[in-house]
Structure formats: C-alpha cells, structure tokens
Amino acid sequence: MGNYDIPAKYLFNKAFKVKVMDIPKITKQTIELGTRYSPEFICTPFKYTLGTLIEVLDKGANVIIQVGGGCKYGYYSELQEQILKDLGYNFTFINFVEQGQKNIKRIYRELKKIDPKFNIFKALYYFPIAAKMVKYMDKVDDYIRENIGFEVEKDSFIKLQKEMLESFKKSKTHIDLYLRYKYYFRKIKKNKNK
C-alpha cells in the first residue's frame, strides 16, 4: 500500500462524516492469510491485498473501498469480494474502477451510500489537493530511490519523508500543500552528500 493511505484518509476525513481505519502494516500473518484464501496461481499483490482486507474486516471495518490501478489490480475487486463473502464477512464493497473503467455517476451514488450527507463540492475542493499530494509523494519517493546511497546521515531521507507526510495531513489549500512539499524536498536535497 505504501503511503497512499495518507491522501486517501485526508480526502475522506475532509469530505465525509465517517471514521477511516488505519491500514495495518503487512506482516507474515497478512501474507499467510492472503495466500491461504487466494487462488493457487494468482499474483502476490492479490494475496497481500486480500490478507489486508481480511485483517481490517476482523478489526471491524464495514465498508471497503477499492480504487483500481492501471494493471490487473483494477480487476481484483470482484474476486476478492466473492472470496470475502464466501468466508462469511458482512460488509459493503465499493469499487471505484470496475473492469478498468471509471463511471463518475456510479461513483457519486456509491459515495452517497457511505455518507448520505456527502457534499460533492467539498469533495471537489479536496480531491485535487489529495491528487497533488500523491504526485508530490511520488516525486520525493523517486528522488529518495535514486539518491539514498548518497545521504549525509543514515536514514535522514526517510526521517524527513515521514515528517513531510505528517505535515501533509495538516494541509488546507493547494498553496499550503505546495509550500510543505517544497520545504521538505529542499531539506531532503540538502541531506545529499556531494
């Protein structure tokens, strides 16, 4: 899952009146759960996500939202939902991307199920901020991957990245988010050994 739960939680906390659970870290148990209930020749990311879904349902989640990706991930939901229902879990499964396609009207209807008082204008305000957050996170991740061997102090990049992500949670506007990103990105770059 990486850190993408941060912009997702940001958006849902700002646009909805719902409680968003923390996603547990992937552990050996997560992988074992996912593997036990997955089809034999399915890919490893499927097993990781299925194991994570089982863990959050065991912790009391009653709504699961899947935002598909550009690969097979966009097709996981139907099979994972069926596996979880066969295991006896009772929950609402909302998939924003079905068969690789997005349908804005259907997504809106699904969001109204989560929160009947859902305000589309609030969501339209915060969605671009959350999307920009993802873009900034990816830029920092790319920089760190390319330069981690050159950091002045061991683990300084990761420490600063964590601080940046915590800071992102407090963003109120595009400009606020941008200034937080620039501040931390400059600090990370300064920690690179020449």
C-alpha positions in Angstrom: 0.0 0.0 0.0 2.9 2.3 0.5 1.9 5.7 1.9 -1.1 6.2 -0.4 -3.4 5.8 2.6 -2.4 9.3 3.7 -4.0 11.2 0.8 -7.0 8.7 0.8 -7.6 9.4 4.5 -7.0 13.1 4.0 -9.8 13.2 1.4 -12.2 11.0 3.3 -11.7 12.9 6.6 -12.3 16.2 4.8 -15.2 15.3 2.5 -17.1 12.7 4.7 -18.5 12.3 8.1 -17.1 8.7 8.5 -14.4 7.1 10.6 -11.5 5.9 8.4 -9.5 3.0 9.8 -5.7 2.8 9.7 -4.4 0.1 7.4 -2.3 -2.4 9.3 1.3 -3.0 8.2 1.8 -6.0 6.1 3.2 -8.8 8.2 3.9 -12.5 7.8 0.4 -13.2 9.0 -1.1 -10.9 6.3 0.7 -12.8 3.6 -0.3 -16.2 5.1 -4.0 -15.1 5.3 -4.0 -13.9 1.7 -2.2 -16.9 0.4 -4.5 -19.4 2.3 -7.6 -17.9 0.7 -6.3 -16.9 -2.8 -6.5 -19.0 -6.0 -3.3 -21.0 -6.4 -1.6 -19.2 -9.3 -2.7 -15.6 -8.5 -0.1 -12.9 -8.2 1.5 -11.9 -5.0 -0.1 -8.4 -4.7 -3.5 -10.0 -4.8 -2.5 -12.1 -1.8 -1.2 -9.1 0.1 -4.3 -7.1 -0.5 -6.7 -10.0 0.3 -4.8 -10.6 3.5 -5.0 -6.9 4.4 -8.8 -6.9 3.7 -9.3 -9.9 6.0 -7.3 -8.1 8.8 -9.3 -4.9 8.5 -12.6 -6.8 8.4 -11.5 -8.7 11.6 -10.9 -5.3 13.2 -14.4 -4.1 12.5 -14.4 -2.4 9.1 -17.9 -2.5 7.5 -17.1 -0.7 4.2 -14.2 -1.4 1.9 -13.3 0.9 -0.9 -11.1 -0.1 -3.8 -9.6 2.4 -6.1 -8.2 0.5 -9.0 -4.9 0.8 -10.7 -3.6 0.6 -14.2 -2.8 -3.1 -14.1 -4.6 -6.3 -13.1 -5.3 -4.6 -9.7 -8.3 -2.9 -11.3 -9.8 -6.4 -11.7 -9.1 -7.8 -8.2 -12.2 -6.5 -6.5 -14.8 -8.9 -8.0 -12.8 -12.0 -7.0 -11.8 -10.6 -3.6 -15.3 -9.5 -2.7 -16.6 -13.0 -3.6 -13.8 -14.7 -1.5 -14.6 -12.5 1.5 -18.3 -13.1 1.3 -17.7 -16.9 1.0 -15.6 -16.6 4.2 -18.7 -15.1 5.9 -17.8 -11.5 6.2 -20.7 -9.0 6.0 -19.6 -5.6 4.5 -20.2 -3.1 1.8 -17.7 -3.3 -1.0 -17.3 -0.2 -3.2 -15.2 -0.4 -6.2 -14.4 2.9 -8.0 -12.9 1.2 -11.0 -14.8 -1.8 -12.5 -13.2 -3.7 -15.3 -10.7 -0.9 -15.8 -13.4 1.7 -16.3 -14.5 4.7 -14.2 -18.1 5.9 -14.1 -18.5 9.2 -12.3 -22.3 8.9 -11.8 -21.9 5.5 -10.3 -19.0 6.7 -8.0 -21.2 9.5 -6.8 -24.1 7.1 -6.0 -21.6 4.8 -4.1 -20.2 7.8 -2.1 -23.8 8.7 -1.1 -24.2 5.2 0.4 -21.1 5.8 2.6 -22.4 9.2 3.8 -25.9 10.3 2.8 -24.9 13.9 3.7 -21.9 13.7 1.3 -21.2 17.2 -0.1 -19.9 16.9 -3.7 -18.5 20.5 -3.5 -16.3 19.7 -0.5 -15.0 16.6 -2.3 -14.3 18.6 -5.5 -12.3 21.0 -3.4 -10.3 18.4 -1.5 -9.8 15.8 -4.3 -7.3 17.8 -6.3 -5.3 18.5 -3.1 -5.2 14.8 -2.4 -4.3 14.0 -6.0 -1.5 16.6 -5.9 -0.3 15.1 -2.6 0.1 11.8 -4.4 2.2 13.5 -7.1 4.4 15.1 -4.6 4.8 11.9 -2.7 5.9 10.1 -5.9 8.4 12.8 -6.7 10.0 12.5 -3.3 9.9 8.7 -3.4 11.7 8.8 -6.8 14.3 11.2 -5.6 15.0 9.1 -2.5 15.3 5.8 -4.5 17.8 7.5 -6.8 19.9 9.1 -4.1 19.5 7.1 -0.9 23.1 5.9 -1.2 24.3 9.5 -1.0 22.5 10.7 2.1 24.8 12.5 4.5 23.3 10.9 7.6 21.9 7.4 7.5 18.1 7.3 7.4 17.8 11.1 7.1 15.8 10.9 3.9 13.3 8.5 5.4 13.0 10.6 8.6 12.4 13.8 6.6 9.9 11.9 4.3 7.9 10.8 7.4 7.9 14.3 8.7 6.7 15.6 5.3 3.8 13.0 5.2 2.7 14.0 8.7 2.8 17.6 7.6 0.7 16.9 4.5 -2.1 15.7 6.8 -2.5 19.3 8.0 -2.7 20.9 4.5 -5.7 23.2 4.0 -5.1 24.5 0.5 -3.1 23.8 -2.7 -0.6 26.5 -1.8 -0.3 25.2 1.8 0.4 21.7 0.5 2.9 23.0 -2.1 4.8 25.0 0.5 5.1 22.0 2.7 6.3 19.8 -0.2 8.9 22.4 -1.2 10.2 22.9 2.3 10.7 19.1 2.9 12.0 18.4 -0.6 14.7 21.1 -0.1 15.7 19.6 3.2 16.0 16.2 1.7 18.1 17.5 -1.1 20.4 19.3 1.4 21.0 16.0 3.1 22.6 14.6 -0.1 26.3 14.2 0.0 28.1 15.9 -2.9 
